[in-house]
Amino acid sequence: MNTVRVNEKAASIDLLAPTLSTTERPIAQPGQCVIEVHSAGVNPSDVKAALGAMPHAVWPRTPGRDYAGVVIDGPAELLGVEVWGSGGELGIRRDGTHARYLVLDTAAVRAKPASVSMLEAGAVGVPFITAYEGLRRAGLPQAGDVVLVMGGNGKVGQATIQLATRAGARVFAVERSKEAYIGHASGAVDMIAADTQDIAAYVRDKTGGHGADIVYNTVGSPYFEQANAALATGGRQIFISTIDRAVPFDIFAFYRGQHTYVGIDTLALDSLACARILDALAPGFADGTLKPFPVLADTIYALKDAAQGYRAVLGGARERVVLQPVPQSDLLPA
């Protein structure tokens, strides 16, 4: 099979030089499926792991956490089924999805919604799983709740906005400068420009002084102080990333505000845990209230061009970057 192989840590993608290896097609053992991967998203964590930023990553290995494909070996009832998934162990503690074939335990395999294309399904995983797990841990938003998303046009931000507006929450979102919301939503999204507006004052003014019941902080330290100031009494702030590790922390304001902080690390969620989250998300994709991210032609790469895809993600690509392990000629009918 064709697979991207990373043999050692590197200081940059140019030095990394991942190779394309060929090995035998795997055979499913009892309790396993072999999936032919048709689409595999490239996440920042995939690139960071390849560059040696994940201390628990094993070497050598094949990167990749997200995938969509077709079951080609395993239980008879799953043969030919189009599936999707993700896993925090994939591409980190074991070989991942940037390969033609992926072997998984059958318990972690899920059919993808028919409404989501194969290309799109391979790009759903990490952003939506991160968004959902954060909201689940913080208490899923309810109709009428106020949700403030820091980094609203990022992919986790967009997924959070989709989930919050689907639930009927009132949503505010922040970007560094003035811009419109570019993702799907089931309701209005009030965008705030951090370079010209006081975030907390704006949210409190628009909510009659209430503030935000949930702040989903996808950026971390740059918005920490404003996020705290925007929190309603009993509000929860979710963290998934940061620039600076240490931030000023007012313990008095924290306990007087009855606030809660929620930390999310989806690398701790294995393929089975991610499959269960996709079970919760699938009905929304099936009925159209949740939408996959568009996959553009110029962000799709063959396995042999994986380094270009990694470089695009490392450079801050705004659209989802996807590897397509199966050549299109192999997908055409004979």
C-alpha positions in Angstrom: 0.0 0.0 0.0 1.0 3.6 -0.4 1.6 5.5 2.8 3.3 8.7 3.9 6.2 7.8 6.2 7.9 10.1 8.7 11.2 8.6 9.9 12.6 11.3 12.2 11.9 14.6 13.8 12.7 17.8 11.9 12.8 21.5 12.4 10.7 22.3 9.4 8.6 20.7 6.7 11.4 21.2 4.2 13.8 19.2 6.5 11.1 16.6 7.3 10.9 15.3 3.7 8.2 12.6 4.3 8.6 9.7 2.0 6.0 7.6 0.1 6.4 4.0 1.0 4.8 0.9 -0.5 3.8 -2.1 1.6 1.4 -5.0 1.3 -2.3 -4.4 1.7 -3.2 -5.4 5.2 -5.6 -8.2 6.2 -8.2 -7.8 8.8 -7.8 -9.9 12.0 -10.9 -10.9 14.1 -12.5 -7.7 15.4 -10.9 -5.5 12.8 -11.7 -3.6 9.6 -9.4 -2.6 6.8 -10.5 0.8 5.3 -9.4 2.1 2.0 -8.9 5.8 2.7 -10.4 8.1 0.1 -10.0 11.3 2.1 -7.8 12.3 5.1 -7.8 15.8 6.5 -4.5 17.4 7.5 -4.7 19.1 10.9 -2.2 21.3 12.7 -1.6 18.5 15.2 -0.6 16.2 12.4 2.1 18.6 11.2 3.2 19.4 14.8 3.6 15.7 15.5 5.6 15.2 12.4 7.9 18.1 13.5 8.5 16.5 16.9 6.2 18.7 18.9 4.3 15.8 20.5 6.6 14.2 23.1 4.5 11.0 23.2 4.6 10.4 19.4 6.3 7.2 18.2 8.8 7.0 15.4 8.8 6.1 12.6 5.1 6.4 11.8 2.4 7.5 9.3 0.7 10.8 10.3 -3.0 11.6 10.1 -6.0 11.6 12.5 -9.1 12.1 10.3 -10.3 9.9 7.5 -13.2 8.8 5.2 -13.2 5.7 3.1 -14.7 2.3 2.3 -14.4 -0.9 4.3 -12.7 -3.5 2.1 -12.1 -6.2 4.7 -13.7 -7.2 7.9 -17.2 -8.2 9.0 -19.5 -9.0 6.0 -22.1 -6.4 7.1 -19.5 -3.6 6.8 -18.0 -4.6 3.5 -18.5 -1.7 1.0 -19.8 0.7 3.6 -18.6 4.3 3.4 -17.2 5.3 6.8 -15.7 8.3 8.5 -13.7 8.8 11.7 -10.9 10.3 13.7 -8.7 9.3 16.6 -6.3 11.0 19.0 -4.0 8.0 18.9 -3.9 7.9 15.1 -0.7 9.4 13.6 0.6 9.9 17.1 0.9 6.7 19.1 0.3 4.4 16.1 0.2 4.8 12.3 -2.4 7.1 11.1 -4.6 7.9 8.1 -2.3 9.5 5.6 -2.1 6.1 3.8 -4.1 4.1 1.3 -5.2 1.7 4.0 -6.1 2.0 7.6 -6.7 -0.9 10.1 -9.1 -0.2 12.9 -11.1 -2.1 15.5 -14.6 -2.7 14.2 -16.1 -1.1 17.3 -14.6 2.3 16.3 -15.9 2.2 12.7 -19.0 4.3 11.8 -20.9 4.8 8.5 -20.8 8.3 7.3 -24.0 10.3 6.6 -25.0 10.0 3.0 -25.4 13.7 2.8 -21.7 14.3 3.3 -19.4 13.7 0.4 -16.3 11.5 0.8 -13.9 14.4 0.5 -15.9 16.5 3.0 -16.2 13.6 5.5 -12.5 13.2 5.7 -12.2 16.9 6.9 -14.9 16.8 9.5 -13.2 15.0 12.4 -10.9 17.0 14.6 -12.6 20.4 14.4 -16.1 19.1 15.1 -15.0 16.6 17.6 -13.0 19.3 19.5 -16.0 21.7 19.4 -18.5 19.1 20.5 -16.3 17.7 23.3 -15.7 21.2 24.7 -19.3 22.1 24.7 -20.3 18.7 26.2 -17.8 19.1 29.0 -18.9 22.7 29.7 -22.6 21.8 29.4 -24.2 21.8 26.0 -25.7 25.2 25.1 -29.5 25.6 25.4 -31.9 27.8 23.6 -31.4 31.4 24.8 -27.9 30.9 26.2 -25.2 33.4 25.2 -22.1 31.8 23.5 -19.0 33.8 22.7 -16.5 32.2 20.4 -12.9 33.5 20.3 -11.6 32.8 16.8 -15.0 32.4 15.2 -13.7 31.9 11.6 -11.3 29.2 12.5 -12.5 25.7 11.9 -13.1 24.8 15.5 -14.7 28.2 15.9 -17.0 27.5 13.0 -17.9 24.1 14.2 -18.7 25.6 17.7 -20.9 28.2 16.1 -22.8 25.6 14.1 -23.5 23.6 17.2 -24.4 26.6 19.3 -26.8 28.2 16.7 -28.3 24.8 16.0 -29.2 24.6 19.8 -30.8 28.0 19.6 -28.1 29.9 21.5 -27.3 33.6 20.8 -23.8 33.7 19.4 -21.1 36.3 19.3 -17.8 35.6 17.6 -14.4 37.4 17.7 -11.7 37.9 15.1 -8.6 40.1 15.3 -10.0 42.6 12.8 -13.4 43.4 11.3 -14.7 40.6 9.0 -17.9 38.7 8.3 -18.6 35.2 9.5 -17.7 32.8 6.7 -19.1 29.5 7.9 -22.5 27.9 8.1 -24.9 28.8 11.0 -28.5 28.1 11.9 -28.9 31.7 13.3 -27.3 35.1 13.4 -23.7 35.5 14.4 -22.7 38.9 15.8 -19.0 39.4 14.8 -16.7 41.5 17.0 -13.4 43.1 15.8 -10.9 42.7 18.7 -8.7 45.5 17.3 -11.4 48.2 17.6 -14.0 46.9 20.0 -14.0 46.1 23.8 -15.2 42.5 23.6 -16.6 42.2 27.1 -18.3 45.6 27.1 -19.9 44.8 23.7 -21.3 41.5 24.8 -22.5 42.8 28.1 -24.2 45.8 26.4 -25.9 43.6 23.8 -27.1 41.2 26.5 -28.4 43.7 29.0 -25.4 43.2 31.3 -25.8 39.4 31.4 -22.6 38.4 29.5 -21.7 35.0 28.0 -22.8 31.8 29.5 -20.1 30.0 27.5 -16.9 31.3 26.1 -15.2 29.0 23.7 -11.6 30.3 23.6 -9.9 28.6 20.6 -6.9 31.0 20.9 -6.1 31.1 24.6 -3.9 33.7 26.2 -4.5 36.7 23.9 -8.2 36.7 24.8 -8.0 35.3 28.3 -8.6 38.6 30.2 -11.5 39.8 27.9 -13.1 36.3 28.0 -13.1 36.4 31.8 -14.6 39.9 31.8 -17.3 38.8 29.4 -18.4 35.7 31.5 -21.8 35.7 33.0 -22.3 34.6 36.6 -21.8 30.8 36.5 -20.2 31.1 33.1 -17.8 28.5 31.6 -14.7 29.2 29.6 -13.3 26.4 27.3 -9.6 26.2 26.3 -8.1 24.1 23.5 -4.9 26.1 22.7 -2.8 28.9 23.8 0.2 31.1 22.9 1.5 31.9 26.3 1.3 29.3 29.0 1.1 31.7 32.0 -1.6 34.3 32.2 -2.7 36.7 35.0 -5.5 35.0 37.1 -7.8 36.8 39.4 -8.9 34.1 41.9 -11.3 36.5 43.6 -13.2 37.3 40.4 -13.1 33.6 39.5 -14.9 32.3 42.6 -17.1 35.3 43.0 -18.3 34.9 39.4 -18.8 31.1 40.1 -16.9 30.5 36.9 -15.7 27.2 35.5 -12.7 26.5 33.2 -12.7 23.5 30.9 -9.6 22.2 29.2 -9.9 20.0 26.1 -7.2 17.8 24.6 -8.6 15.6 21.8 -5.4 13.7 21.6 -6.7 11.9 24.7 -9.7 10.7 22.7 -9.1 7.4 20.9 -10.9 6.2 17.8 -13.7 4.7 19.8 -14.3 7.9 21.8 -14.3 9.9 18.6 -16.8 7.5 17.0 -19.2 8.0 19.9 -18.9 11.8 19.4 -19.6 11.3 15.6 -22.7 9.3 16.7 -24.0 12.5 18.4 -23.1 14.7 15.4 -24.3 12.5 12.6 -28.1 13.4 12.9 -27.2 17.1 12.4 -25.3 16.3 9.3 -28.0 14.0 8.0 -30.7 16.7 8.4 -28.6 19.5 7.1 -28.5 21.6 10.3 -24.8 20.9 10.5 -22.6 21.3 7.3 -19.2 19.9 6.5 -16.4 22.4 5.6 -16.1 22.9 1.9 -13.0 21.2 0.3 -11.6 23.3 -2.5 -9.8 21.9 -5.5 -6.5 23.7 -4.6 -6.4 22.3 -1.1 -6.5 18.6 -2.2 -3.2 16.7 -2.4 -2.2 13.3 -3.5 -0.1 11.3 -1.1 3.0 11.9 -3.1 2.5 15.7 -2.5 1.8 15.3 1.2 4.7 17.6 2.2 3.0 20.4 0.2 -0.2 19.9 2.1 1.7 19.9 5.4 3.4 23.1 4.4 0.1 24.8 3.6 -1.3 23.9 7.1 1.9 25.0 8.8 1.6 28.3 6.9 -1.9 28.9 8.3 -4.2 27.7 5.5 -7.7 28.9 6.2 -9.5 26.2 4.3 -9.3 22.5 5.1 -6.4 20.7 3.5 -7.1 17.1 2.5 -5.0 14.2 1.2 -6.6 11.9 -1.3 -4.7 8.6 -1.0 -6.6 6.7 -3.7 -5.8 8.0 -7.2 -8.9 9.2 -9.0 -8.2 6.8 -11.9 -8.6 3.9 -9.4 -12.0 5.1 -8.4 -13.4 5.1 -12.0 -15.5 2.2 -13.1 -13.6 -0.3 -15.3 
